[in-house]
């Protein structure tokens, strides 16, 4: 059903409510009451099989009795009656339906069966359906409220898409108190048809939407979601909060909606690669959305703070440092301009401290002296003093910064004394927060989003012939669940230009000694077994063997230890491998995520990989440019650049290997997981030392 228009939801001329009740406190009655109280300008048609009038409006007994066309139908009937009503919608050629009714996959086995039947029927229908089990849909500028939640939010530039109806009700109540405006407010419910990807495409094209904010508990189709998110984030700021980061949260998501939360690393990667921003809390979601709705994105990370309280300035400075913003000192010309209109006790650094008795005139002088070229973002702080006129200062801030190409936000710290000023700022589109830390965190989020959008790169072209990888796979024979080691993977790495050490498998200690002399000493020995993942833990590795005798003795010892430690393991021999060059040990791995497909990870490896847990991840494939960004994200990235006089590693060669490896993951979806560990990297390049993989099918 993807690709069909959501126009009936966005601007319907007529709305029918099936299950409409005369009681405005029942679900079907509250939808009718909301449409009327909101002042919906179109036709409202209550459908009730037992009455001819609902809340003063003429009603019909069946949807089929409605004269003329109906654009949108709201369904609030028992779950068993939903599909028959939808079939009436199809007969009437209705464009869209909102199914508020619960009792589907969220409610047990019978609900799962009922929803499966609904989805199967919808597959061949032109009708678009929101829900079931949803709060509904609000389009404030059209005075359209087809939810059972009380009240109508103000019209504004934020499109809010949510998987949680309960959260939606809370946000509606919160938004009315703070006069936060929405272009669209959509609760998706179980997403039998319309899902988050449909909504992203719709609001991306919506001229009333300036910012897209989403609360998600999973995604219906990972690749489609990534495509829709890329399209949306390419034209408008997108901020997302996804629940289910922890295993406990993921289980709660599953029990809540019956949906899988999916891999959190894969979702993070999708958001980053699309040029969107993921936040951690509901509060941050709307703090950042408010900032983006009224202000431009920052040009960089330089922040200037103007305050009338030194303590507030210190708090803001600490918060800025922690959030990765730069509090650069002001240049001398700006300091001279500031000094001309400020008292001698004022602070001319950054923060600019106007001192406690600052009035509107002093704020005006400071802001005009600074101008928009002094920073990438501006934060204006106010704490009320005896003679503070918060509204006058707010009007000054609005006037002095009007038209600035950088974001301006404020924190008026107080209660009733600053409330008039807060209203002035918010009405002018300057978000005002209760405390400096919140304002700083908002600006930091906006700066991260700006850098993400600027760094988005197109997926790389295919540089390797996939026929070679398919031929390798065919040569393996039956593969379901099969474990592969370096000897199996070596031809695949050769096909993708991933350097590896010279190596051969030997079946005995004597054969290992002979192979070692052919390869060239010194060598390493490693047990070869599909049943042994961590070779060092069973004594299955020997390094730096410098002569044939040492190889034979080490081979006998390894075989003996492994037989004792793992008598059940299938032993295929010993891998005789040239010694790896000295360098940094990295891990390069990939998994096939159930929702998003192949995910590539790079980080510091070796035997302490789980201890350091220092990896960066992306959805495959990635370009060499994106691979270099991944390397820069690692906490231990300075080690790659050459600390304390060490030569840097060949980052270009390393990035190219990561890119080719990511293409391998795309070309071979049969690989459930694969890992090169270690991938040794130094000034002369990188080489795969050991590897393993598991095939899914």
C-alpha positions in Angstrom: 0.0 0.0 0.0 3.0 2.3 0.2 3.0 5.3 -2.2 -0.7 5.9 -2.1 -1.7 9.4 -1.1 -2.7 10.4 2.4 -4.6 13.5 1.1 -7.9 12.3 2.6 -6.3 12.6 6.1 -4.7 16.0 5.5 -7.6 18.0 4.2 -10.9 16.1 4.1 -14.1 17.9 3.0 -16.3 15.4 4.9 -15.8 13.1 7.9 -18.0 10.2 8.9 -17.8 8.8 12.4 -18.9 5.1 12.6 -19.8 4.3 16.2 -20.8 7.9 16.9 -22.4 8.2 20.3 -24.8 10.8 21.8 -22.6 10.6 24.9 -19.5 12.8 24.4 -17.6 10.9 27.1 -17.7 7.6 25.0 -15.0 7.2 22.4 -17.3 7.6 19.4 -19.0 10.5 21.0 -15.8 12.3 21.9 -14.7 12.2 18.3 -17.9 13.9 17.2 -17.6 16.4 20.1 -14.0 17.2 19.1 -14.8 17.8 15.5 -17.6 20.2 16.5 -15.7 22.0 19.3 -12.6 22.4 17.0 -14.8 24.2 14.4 -14.2 21.7 11.6 -15.4 23.4 8.5 -16.3 20.3 6.5 -19.3 18.0 6.7 -19.6 15.8 9.9 -21.7 12.6 9.5 -22.4 10.6 12.6 -23.2 6.9 11.9 -25.2 5.2 14.6 -27.5 2.2 13.9 -29.9 3.1 16.7 -30.6 6.8 16.4 -31.3 9.5 13.8 -29.5 12.3 15.8 -26.1 12.5 17.5 -25.2 15.6 19.5 -27.5 17.8 17.5 -26.3 16.5 14.1 -28.4 14.3 11.8 -27.2 10.7 11.8 -27.4 7.8 9.4 -27.9 4.1 10.3 -25.1 2.8 8.0 -22.2 4.2 6.1 -23.8 3.0 2.9 -26.8 5.4 3.7 -24.6 8.5 3.4 -25.5 10.6 0.4 -22.5 11.8 -1.7 -18.8 11.2 -1.1 -16.9 10.8 2.1 -13.2 11.5 2.3 -12.4 10.2 5.8 -14.1 7.7 8.1 -13.4 7.3 11.8 -14.2 3.9 13.1 -15.0 3.4 16.8 -16.8 0.1 17.0 -16.0 -3.3 18.6 -13.0 -5.0 16.9 -15.1 -7.8 15.4 -17.1 -5.1 13.4 -14.1 -3.2 12.1 -13.5 -5.2 8.9 -17.2 -5.1 7.8 -17.2 -1.3 8.2 -14.0 -1.1 6.2 -15.6 -3.1 3.4 -18.4 -0.5 3.5 -15.7 2.2 3.1 -14.4 0.4 0.1 -17.9 0.2 -1.4 -18.3 4.0 -0.9 -14.8 4.6 -2.4 -13.7 6.3 0.8 -10.1 7.5 0.6 -9.0 7.1 4.2 -10.1 5.5 7.5 -8.9 6.0 11.1 -9.5 2.8 13.2 -9.5 3.8 16.8 -10.9 0.4 17.9 -8.6 -1.8 20.0 -8.7 -5.6 20.3 -6.1 -6.6 17.7 -2.6 -7.9 17.9 -1.9 -6.1 21.2 -4.6 -8.2 22.9 -3.8 -11.8 22.4 -4.1 -14.7 19.9 -7.6 -13.8 18.7 -6.5 -10.2 18.2 -3.5 -11.4 16.2 -5.7 -13.5 13.9 -8.1 -10.6 13.5 -5.4 -8.2 12.5 -3.8 -10.7 10.1 -7.2 -10.9 8.4 -7.4 -7.2 8.2 -4.0 -6.8 6.8 -4.6 -9.4 4.2 -7.8 -7.7 3.0 -6.2 -4.3 2.9 -3.4 -5.5 0.6 -5.5 -5.2 -2.5 -7.5 -2.1 -1.5 -7.0 1.5 -2.5 -8.3 2.6 0.9 -5.6 3.9 3.4 -6.1 3.0 7.0 -4.5 4.5 10.2 -4.5 2.1 13.1 -6.1 0.0 14.5 -5.7 0.7 18.2 -4.7 4.3 17.8 -5.6 7.7 19.4 -6.3 9.2 16.0 -5.3 12.2 13.9 -5.2 16.0 14.4 -4.6 18.6 11.7 -4.9 21.9 13.7 -4.8 24.4 10.7 -7.8 22.5 9.2 -9.6 22.4 12.6 -9.6 18.6 12.2 -9.5 16.6 15.4 -10.5 12.9 14.9 -9.2 11.7 18.3 -10.9 10.9 21.6 -8.5 13.2 23.5 -9.9 16.4 24.8 -8.9 19.8 23.3 -7.2 21.1 20.2 -3.5 22.2 20.1 -2.5 25.4 18.3 -1.5 25.3 14.7 2.3 25.5 14.2 5.2 24.0 12.4 5.9 20.7 14.3 4.6 17.4 12.8 4.5 14.8 15.6 4.2 11.1 14.8 3.9 8.7 17.6 3.5 4.9 18.2 2.1 5.6 21.7 -1.5 6.9 22.1 -0.9 7.4 25.9 2.1 9.5 25.2 0.2 11.5 22.6 -2.6 12.4 25.1 0.0 13.6 27.6 1.8 15.7 25.0 -1.4 17.3 23.9 -2.1 18.4 27.4 1.5 19.6 27.9 1.5 21.5 24.5 -1.7 23.4 25.3 -0.2 24.8 28.4 3.0 25.9 26.6 1.3 27.0 23.4 3.4 24.6 21.3 1.9 24.4 17.8 1.6 21.5 15.5 1.1 21.0 11.7 0.1 17.4 12.3 -0.4 15.1 15.3 -0.7 11.5 14.4 -1.0 8.3 16.5 -0.2 5.3 14.4 -1.4 2.4 16.6 -0.7 -1.0 15.2 0.1 0.2 11.6 -1.9 -2.4 9.7 -1.5 -0.1 6.7 -0.2 3.5 7.3 3.2 3.4 9.1 6.0 5.8 10.1 7.5 5.7 6.6 4.2 6.8 5.0 4.0 9.7 7.5 7.6 10.8 6.9 7.0 11.0 3.2 3.7 12.9 3.7 5.1 15.5 6.2 8.2 16.0 4.1 6.0 17.3 1.3 3.7 19.2 3.6 4.2 23.0 3.3 2.8 23.6 6.8 5.5 21.4 8.5 8.8 22.9 9.4 10.1 20.2 11.8 9.3 16.5 12.1 9.4 14.9 15.6 8.8 11.2 16.1 8.3 8.8 19.0 8.9 5.3 17.7 8.9 1.8 19.3 10.2 0.0 16.2 9.9 0.3 12.4 7.7 -1.8 10.1 10.2 -2.0 7.3 13.8 -1.1 7.9 15.1 -0.3 4.3 11.9 1.5 3.5 12.1 3.5 6.7 15.7 4.5 5.9 14.7 5.7 2.4 11.8 7.8 3.8 13.9 9.2 6.6 16.6 10.2 4.1 14.1 11.9 1.9 12.5 13.7 4.8 15.8 14.7 6.5 17.0 16.0 3.2 14.4 18.8 3.2 13.4 19.3 6.9 14.9 18.7 10.3 13.9 15.4 11.7 14.2 14.5 15.5 13.4 11.0 16.8 13.1 9.3 20.1 13.1 5.5 19.9 12.1 3.4 22.9 13.6 0.0 23.6 17.3 0.8 23.9 17.7 -1.7 26.8 16.8 -5.4 26.6 14.1 -4.7 29.1 12.8 -1.8 27.1 12.7 -3.9 23.9 10.7 -6.6 25.7 8.3 -3.9 26.9 7.9 -2.6 23.4 7.0 -6.1 22.2 4.4 -6.6 24.9 3.0 -3.2 24.3 2.3 -3.4 20.5 3.3 -6.9 19.5 6.1 -5.3 17.4 9.8 -6.1 17.5 12.0 -3.2 18.7 14.8 -4.3 16.4 18.5 -3.7 16.8 19.3 -0.4 18.5 22.7 -0.1 16.8 21.0 -0.5 13.4 18.4 2.2 14.2 21.2 4.5 15.4 23.1 4.0 12.2 20.0 4.6 10.1 19.3 7.9 11.8 22.9 9.1 11.5 23.2 8.1 7.8 19.9 9.8 6.9 21.0 13.1 8.5 18.5 13.0 11.3 18.9 13.4 15.1 18.1 10.8 17.8 17.5 12.1 21.3 17.2 10.2 24.6 14.1 11.7 26.4 10.6 13.0 25.5 11.6 16.3 27.1 14.6 16.6 24.8 12.5 15.6 21.7 10.3 18.6 22.2 13.0 21.0 23.4 14.9 20.5 20.2 11.7 20.5 18.0 10.7 23.8 19.5 14.1 25.2 18.8 14.1 24.0 15.2 10.5 25.2 14.6 11.4 28.8 15.2 15.1 29.1 14.6 17.7 28.3 11.9 20.3 25.6 12.3 23.6 26.7 13.7 26.5 27.2 11.3 28.9 25.6 13.7 29.5 25.0 17.4 30.5 28.5 18.7 28.2 29.7 21.4 28.0 33.2 22.9 26.0 33.7 26.1 24.5 37.0 27.3 23.4 37.1 30.9 22.5 39.4 33.8 23.7 36.9 36.4 27.2 35.6 36.7 26.0 32.3 38.2 23.7 31.6 35.3 26.6 32.3 32.9 28.9 29.8 34.7 26.2 27.1 34.6 25.7 27.8 30.9 29.4 27.6 30.3 29.8 24.3 32.0 26.8 22.9 30.2 28.2 24.1 26.8 31.6 22.4 27.5 29.9 19.2 28.4 27.7 19.3 25.3 30.6 19.9 22.9 29.9 23.5 22.2 32.7 26.1 22.0 32.7 29.1 24.3 35.4 31.1 22.4 36.5 34.5 23.7 35.2 37.6 21.9 37.6 39.5 19.7 38.9 42.9 20.8 36.7 45.0 18.4 33.5 43.5 19.9 34.8 44.0 23.4 35.4 47.7 22.7 31.9 48.1 21.3 30.4 46.4 24.3 32.4 48.5 26.7 31.0 51.7 25.2 27.5 51.1 26.6 28.0 48.8 29.6 29.0 49.7 33.2 32.6 49.2 34.3 31.5 46.2 36.4 30.2 44.3 33.3 32.0 41.2 32.1 33.2 41.6 28.5 34.2 38.0 28.0 32.0 35.1 27.0 29.6 34.9 28.8 28.9 38.6 28.5 27.7 39.6 32.0 25.5 42.7 32.0 25.2 42.5 35.8 22.1 42.2 37.8 20.4 45.6 37.2 20.5 45.2 33.4 17.5 46.7 31.7 16.2 46.4 28.1 18.5 49.2 26.9 21.6 47.3 28.2 20.4 44.0 26.5 19.8 45.9 23.3 23.3 47.4 23.3 24.9 44.0 24.0 23.0 42.2 21.3 23.6 44.9 18.7 27.3 45.1 19.6 27.7 41.3 19.3 25.7 40.9 16.0 25.2 37.6 14.4 28.8 37.2 13.1 30.2 36.8 16.6 28.8 33.3 17.1 27.1 30.3 15.5 24.4 30.4 18.2 23.3 32.9 20.8 21.9 32.2 24.3 20.3 35.0 26.3 19.8 34.5 30.0 17.7 36.5 32.5 17.1 36.2 36.2 14.6 38.7 37.7 16.0 41.4 39.9 14.0 44.1 41.8 13.5 46.4 38.8 13.5 43.7 36.0 10.9 44.2 33.3 11.0 40.8 31.7 8.5 41.6 28.9 10.4 44.8 27.9 13.7 42.8 27.8 12.0 40.1 25.7 10.7 42.6 23.2 14.2 44.0 22.9 15.7 40.5 22.3 13.1 39.9 19.6 13.8 43.2 17.8 17.6 43.1 18.1 17.9 39.5 16.7 15.2 39.7 14.1 16.5 38.3 10.8 19.7 36.8 12.3 20.9 33.8 10.4 21.9 32.0 13.6 19.6 30.4 16.2 18.8 32.5 19.3 17.3 30.9 22.3 16.7 32.1 25.8 16.4 30.9 29.4 14.3 33.2 31.7 14.9 31.6 35.1 12.1 32.3 37.5 8.3 32.1 37.8 5.6 34.7 37.7 8.1 37.6 37.4 9.5 36.3 34.1 6.3 34.8 32.7 5.3 37.9 30.6 8.7 37.8 28.9 8.5 34.1 28.2 5.2 34.7 26.4 6.7 37.5 24.3 9.6 35.4 23.2 7.6 32.2 22.5 5.1 34.2 20.4 7.9 35.6 18.4 9.4 32.2 17.7 12.3 32.4 20.2 12.1 29.3 22.4 12.5 30.1 26.1 13.5 27.4 28.5 13.3 27.2 32.3 17.0 26.8 32.9 20.3 27.4 31.1 21.3 23.7 30.9 18.1 22.9 28.9 18.7 25.7 26.5 22.4 24.7 25.9 21.4 21.1 25.4 18.9 22.2 22.8 21.4 24.2 20.9 23.9 21.3 21.1 21.3 19.0 19.6 20.6 21.5 16.8 24.3 21.8 16.1 24.7 18.0 15.9 21.7 17.8 13.5 23.3 20.5 11.3 26.6 18.6 11.1 24.8 15.4 10.4 22.8 16.9 7.5 26.0 18.4 6.0 27.8 15.1 6.3 25.2 12.9 4.5 26.8 11.0 1.6 25.2 9.0 -1.1 25.6 5.2 -1.0 28.8 4.2 -2.8 28.8 2.7 -6.3 29.3 -1.1 -6.5 33.1 -1.6 -7.0 33.3 -5.4 -6.7 31.8 -8.0 -9.1 29.3 -9.9 -6.9 29.5 -12.9 -9.2 32.8 -13.9 -7.5 31.1 -14.0 -4.1 28.2 -16.0 -5.4 30.6 -18.5 -6.9 32.4 -18.8 -3.6 29.1 -19.4 -1.8 28.0 -22.0 -4.3 31.3 -23.8 -3.8 30.7 -24.3 0.0 27.8 -26.7 -0.6 25.1 -27.0 2.1 25.5 -24.0 4.3 22.5 -23.6 6.8 24.0 -22.7 10.2 27.5 -23.4 9.1 30.5 -22.0 10.9 33.4 -20.8 8.8 37.0 -20.0 9.7 39.8 -18.1 8.0 40.6 -21.0 5.6 37.0 -20.9 4.3 36.9 -17.1 4.1 40.3 -16.5 2.5 39.0 -16.8 -1.2 36.2 -14.4 -0.3 38.5 -11.8 1.1 40.7 -12.1 -2.0 37.7 -11.4 -4.2 37.0 -8.2 -2.2 40.6 -7.0 -2.0 40.9 -7.5 1.8 44.6 -8.3 2.4 45.3 -11.4 4.5 48.3 -13.2 5.7 49.8 -16.2 3.8 48.3 -19.3 5.3 47.6 -23.0 4.7 45.9 -25.7 6.7 48.0 -28.7 7.9 46.5 -31.9 9.2 49.4 -33.0 11.4 52.4 -31.6 13.3 54.8 -32.8 10.7 52.7 -31.3 7.9 52.6 -28.0 9.8 56.4 -27.9 10.1 56.7 -28.4 6.3 54.1 -25.7 5.5 55.8 -23.3 7.8 59.1 -23.6 5.9 57.3 -23.1 2.6 55.4 -20.0 3.9 58.5 -18.6 5.6 59.3 -18.5 9.3 58.3 -17.2 11.9 54.7 -18.4 11.8 51.7 -18.8 14.0 49.6 -21.9 14.6 45.8 -21.8 15.2 43.4 -24.7 15.7 40.8 -25.1 12.9 37.4 -26.1 14.2 33.9 -25.0 13.4 33.0 -25.7 17.1 35.7 -23.4 18.6 35.1 -19.6 18.4 37.7 -18.3 20.9 40.8 -20.2 20.1 43.0 -18.7 22.9 40.6 -19.8 25.6 41.3 -23.5 24.8 45.0 -23.1 24.2 44.5 -23.3 20.5 47.1 -20.6 19.4 50.9 -20.4 19.3 52.8 -17.4 18.1 56.3 -16.5 16.9 57.5 -20.0 16.1 60.9 -19.5 14.5 61.9 -23.0 13.3 60.4 -26.3 12.2 61.1 -28.0 15.5 59.2 -25.3 17.4 56.3 -25.7 15.0 56.1 -29.5 15.5 56.2 -29.2 19.3 53.7 -26.4 19.4 51.4 -28.3 17.0 51.5 -31.4 19.2 50.8 -29.3 22.3 47.8 -27.5 20.7 46.2 -30.7 19.6 46.7 -32.2 23.0 45.3 -29.2 24.9 42.3 -28.9 22.6 41.5 -32.6 22.8 41.4 -32.2 26.6 39.5 -29.0 26.7 37.0 -29.7 23.9 36.9 -33.5 23.3 33.6 -33.0 21.5 34.9 -30.5 18.9 35.5 -31.4 15.3 39.1 -30.7 14.5 40.0 -30.0 10.8 43.7 -29.4 11.4 46.0 -26.5 12.1 46.2 -23.2 10.3 49.8 -22.3 9.6 50.0 -18.6 9.1 52.7 -16.0 8.6 53.2 -13.8 11.6 51.3 -10.5 11.5 53.2 -7.3 11.3 53.4 -5.1 14.4 50.4 -2.7 14.5 47.1 -1.8 16.1 44.6 -4.6 16.4 41.1 -3.7 15.2 37.9 -5.6 14.8 35.9 -5.4 11.5 32.6 -7.2 11.6 29.1 -7.4 10.2 25.7 -8.8 11.2 22.4 -9.1 9.3 19.9 -7.1 11.3 16.4 -8.5 11.2 14.9 -5.1 10.3 17.5 -3.1 8.5 19.7 -5.7 6.8 23.5 -5.7 6.9 25.3 -3.6 9.6 29.0 -3.1 9.5 31.1 -2.4 12.6 34.7 -1.3 13.1 36.5 -0.8 16.4 39.4 -1.8 18.5 39.8 -5.6 18.6 42.1 -8.4 19.8 41.3 -10.4 22.9 40.0 -7.3 24.8 37.3 -6.3 22.3 34.4 -7.0 24.8 36.3 -5.1 27.5 36.8 -1.9 25.5 33.4 -2.1 23.6 34.7 0.7 21.4 33.0 0.3 18.0 31.2 2.5 15.4 28.4 1.1 13.2 26.7 1.9 9.9 24.2 0.2 7.7 26.0 -1.3 4.7 27.3 -0.3 2.2 29.5 2.6 3.2 31.9 4.7 1.2 35.5 5.2 2.1 34.5 8.7 3.3 31.9 7.4 5.7 34.4 4.7 6.9 36.9 7.5 7.8 34.1 9.2 9.9 33.5 5.9 11.6 37.2 5.6 12.6 37.1 9.2 14.0 34.1 8.3 16.2 36.1 5.7 18.2 37.3 6.7 21.6 40.7 5.3 20.8 40.9 7.1 17.5 44.0 9.1 18.6 45.9 5.9 18.6 45.4 5.6 14.9 46.7 9.1 14.3 50.1 8.3 16.0 50.3 9.5 19.6 53.7 10.3 21.3 55.6 10.4 18.1 54.4 7.1 16.7 53.8 7.0 12.9 50.1 7.2 12.1 48.4 4.1 10.5 47.4 4.2 6.9 43.8 5.4 7.4 43.1 5.6 3.7 43.9 1.9 3.2 41.9 1.0 6.3 38.9 3.0 5.2 39.0 1.4 1.8 39.0 -2.1 3.4 36.0 -1.2 5.6 34.1 0.0 2.5 34.8 -3.2 0.5 34.0 -5.3 3.5 30.6 -3.5 3.8 29.9 -4.3 0.1 30.6 -7.9 0.8 27.8 -7.9 3.5 25.3 -6.5 0.9 26.3 -9.0 -1.7 26.0 -12.0 0.6 22.8 -11.7 2.7 23.3 -15.4 3.6 26.0 -14.3 6.1 24.4 -14.0 9.5 27.5 -12.6 11.1 31.2 -12.2 10.1 34.2 -10.9 12.0 37.8 -10.1 11.2 39.6 -10.0 14.5 42.2 -8.9 14.6 42.6 -6.7 11.6 46.1 -5.5 12.1 46.8 -2.0 10.8 50.0 0.1 10.7 51.7 2.7 8.6 52.0 0.3 5.6 48.4 -0.8 5.5 46.1 -3.4 7.1 45.9 -7.1 7.0 43.3 -9.7 8.2 44.9 -12.0 10.7 41.9 -14.1 11.8 38.3 -14.3 10.9 35.1 -16.3 11.4 31.6 -16.3 10.0 28.2 -17.9 10.5 25.9 -18.5 7.5 22.1 -18.3 7.9 20.9 -20.2 4.9 
